[in-house]
Amino acid sequence: MRVLIIGTGYVGLNTGVALAYLGNQVTCLDVNAERIAQLQVGQAPFYEPHLAEFLPLVANNLSFASSYVQIDLAQMDVAFIAVGTPSNPDGSANLDYLHKAAEDIAANLQEDSQLIVINKSTVPIGSGNWVAAIIREHYLHLHQQKANGLISVVSMPEFLKQGEALKDSFYPDRVIIGSDNPEATEKLLALYQPIIQQSFEAPSGLPRPEGLQDVPVLVCDLVSAEMIKYAANAFLALKISYINEIGRLTAKIGGDIKAVAAGIGMDKRIGPAWLDAGIGWGGSCFGKDTAALISTAAEYRVEMPIIEAAREVNYGMRNGVVEALQDHLKILKGKRIALLGFSFKPDTDDLRDSPSVDIAKGLLQRGAVVRAHDPVALNNARSQYGHLGIEFCDTVARAVEGADAIVLATAWREYLEMDWSLLPRVLVYDGRNVLDREKLSALGFEVISVGR
Ligand SMILES: NC(=O)c1ccc[n+]([C@@H]2O[C@H](COP(=O)([O-])OP(=O)(O)OC[C@H]3O[C@@H](n4cnc5c(N)ncnc54)[C@H](O)[C@@H]3O)[C@@H](O)[C@H]2O)c1
């Protein structure tokens, strides 16, 4: 099929690469001309495992555009919208990019276009209908005639995880199609058939997970699909906040949250995933999506106390790190703190809502000297947070030089595998509960973490 992807960020680009690999003719369009120029010369615009290797592999099926003038919308079978939907200051989703994308589609539609527009952006419940309305109204405004019947809008919420985005694109846990139009549903089922049936030849760098034969599909109405995305993210967010809350108490009473989580997770109704206590979630999705869900609920005069609590616990964890360091070091003013990891999770250079940023700010506020290292996010860190007064270090050795404490904030493999015997024997805050405490203690480190 001929596929247009509008918005070439983590979701759009990875989706585009996967669909191109499956043999579709894909065009990725983005208003960020610099990003498109980079892609046109084969460079990945952000760090995501496998992406750089896949770009040349799918080059024959994947093209890039920074303007609708460079493409023929009438030739497209489907157009995915994958633009950002960041938070407004009041927590509601900012739909400006979505609005613009819908207007651009309308402005470039032809009378004979039969386009299926798929919302892959995470949009507040009801936005699918809103996008359809904008396209129709804008088309009417521009052409003085209705576009009825020319387009249908479908919701296909995206569940990929940054750091595993291509893997998740080829081997998702499920495919959700929210559609009120059976023809559009059929077309999307056809487009996704190789993924649903896992009938494609697995790329050599990304083998098919053992035992995966097919991917479950749920076809539902548009509004329910939009709700599924928010409800799923909110559930994951609260599962982590839950184990962190239990962890705070476990530490006080002298238990070990690792054992507690293992014991809880053995219950099939609960399961072991997402019960890792630590400094909490961050990234571009959980914070904004929980806020948007609360904001949407408020419009309907529904309260969401569980989700509000999940947020409160999560953001409190960041301050908890600063408090714990203060407890142990007594005075933070002038103390040197090495922050290992600045991205919100490993295998990405994305700093959106990264716990490290708030932890660094909290430490700086109390007069500490912060030196931060990250294996891939330093360029972003320097350009976005260079003004804060953090020293961003190219090596771990520089970050820990003369340190009074080390905070492991992001569980990069590099930090787990490095030779800790080369580091100064200081207080270590294991923010992800991933270090070998016994080994570190034997080496002479004092190790603290959430729930232990
Ligand atoms: N990042 C994730 O892990 C993830 C996972 C699931 C769902 N989502 C959702 O997917 C959506 C996209 O997220 P992302 O992380 O890929 O965002 P992103 O910020 O990485 O990328 C968005 C891209 O859209 C482009 N853009 C903005 N307006 C445009 C327009 N009118 N036309 C063309 N391009 C435009 C921007 O320039 C940018 O490159 C969001 O709604 C997000 O909530 C993200």
PDBQT file of the ligand as one rigid body, heavy atoms in Angstrom, charges set to zero:
ROOT
HETATM    1  N1  LIG A 501       7.211   8.141  22.245  1.00  0.00    +0.000 N 
HETATM    2  C1  LIG A 501       6.542   7.090  22.649  1.00  0.00    +0.000 C 
HETATM    3  O1  LIG A 501       7.089   6.191  23.293  1.00  0.00    +0.000 OA
HETATM    4  C2  LIG A 501       5.087   6.948  22.323  1.00  0.00    +0.000 A 
HETATM    5  C3  LIG A 501       4.462   5.706  22.473  1.00  0.00    +0.000 A 
HETATM    6  C4  LIG A 501       3.120   5.594  22.159  1.00  0.00    +0.000 A 
HETATM    7  C5  LIG A 501       2.399   6.700  21.730  1.00  0.00    +0.000 A 
HETATM    8  N2  LIG A 501       3.019   7.905  21.630  1.00  0.00    +0.000 N 
HETATM    9  C6  LIG A 501       2.230   9.044  21.134  1.00  0.00    +0.000 C 
HETATM   10  O2  LIG A 501       2.534   9.242  19.769  1.00  0.00    +0.000 OA
HETATM   11  C7  LIG A 501       2.544  10.638  19.457  1.00  0.00    +0.000 C 
HETATM   12  C8  LIG A 501       3.889  11.020  18.883  1.00  0.00    +0.000 C 
HETATM   13  O3  LIG A 501       4.859  10.812  19.884  1.00  0.00    +0.000 OA
HETATM   14  P1  LIG A 501       6.426  10.885  19.561  1.00  0.00    +0.000 P 
HETATM   15  O4  LIG A 501       7.140  10.546  20.806  1.00  0.00    +0.000 OA
HETATM   16  O5  LIG A 501       6.699  10.132  18.313  1.00  0.00    +0.000 OA
HETATM   17  O6  LIG A 501       6.541  12.451  19.276  1.00  0.00    +0.000 OA
HETATM   18  P2  LIG A 501       7.813  13.260  18.759  1.00  0.00    +0.000 P 
HETATM   19  O7  LIG A 501       7.767  14.554  19.445  1.00  0.00    +0.000 OA
HETATM   20  O8  LIG A 501       9.035  12.406  18.843  1.00  0.00    +0.000 OA
HETATM   21  O9  LIG A 501       7.506  13.459  17.207  1.00  0.00    +0.000 OA
HETATM   22  C9  LIG A 501       6.444  14.227  16.722  1.00  0.00    +0.000 C 
HETATM   23  C10 LIG A 501       6.838  14.745  15.349  1.00  0.00    +0.000 C 
HETATM   24  O10 LIG A 501       5.709  15.346  14.743  1.00  0.00    +0.000 OA
HETATM   25  C11 LIG A 501       6.172  16.460  13.986  1.00  0.00    +0.000 C 
HETATM   26  N3  LIG A 501       5.044  17.326  13.691  1.00  0.00    +0.000 N 
HETATM   27  C12 LIG A 501       4.382  18.178  14.521  1.00  0.00    +0.000 A 
HETATM   28  N4  LIG A 501       3.366  18.746  13.887  1.00  0.00    +0.000 NA
HETATM   29  C13 LIG A 501       3.361  18.271  12.610  1.00  0.00    +0.000 A 
HETATM   30  C14 LIG A 501       2.544  18.472  11.469  1.00  0.00    +0.000 A 
HETATM   31  N5  LIG A 501       1.491  19.275  11.524  1.00  0.00    +0.000 N 
HETATM   32  N6  LIG A 501       2.846  17.827  10.354  1.00  0.00    +0.000 NA
HETATM   33  C15 LIG A 501       3.904  16.996  10.291  1.00  0.00    +0.000 A 
HETATM   34  N7  LIG A 501       4.714  16.754  11.338  1.00  0.00    +0.000 NA
HETATM   35  C16 LIG A 501       4.439  17.374  12.493  1.00  0.00    +0.000 A 
HETATM   36  C17 LIG A 501       7.252  17.079  14.857  1.00  0.00    +0.000 C 
HETATM   37  O11 LIG A 501       8.107  17.904  14.134  1.00  0.00    +0.000 OA
HETATM   38  C18 LIG A 501       7.942  15.814  15.396  1.00  0.00    +0.000 C 
HETATM   39  O12 LIG A 501       9.022  15.410  14.579  1.00  0.00    +0.000 OA
HETATM   40  C19 LIG A 501       2.191  11.362  20.757  1.00  0.00    +0.000 C 
HETATM   41  O13 LIG A 501       0.819  11.596  20.788  1.00  0.00    +0.000 OA
HETATM   42  C20 LIG A 501       2.571  10.355  21.823  1.00  0.00    +0.000 C 
HETATM   43  O14 LIG A 501       1.818  10.495  22.995  1.00  0.00    +0.000 OA
HETATM   44  C21 LIG A 501       4.351   8.056  21.891  1.00  0.00    +0.000 A 
ENDROOT
TORSDOF 0
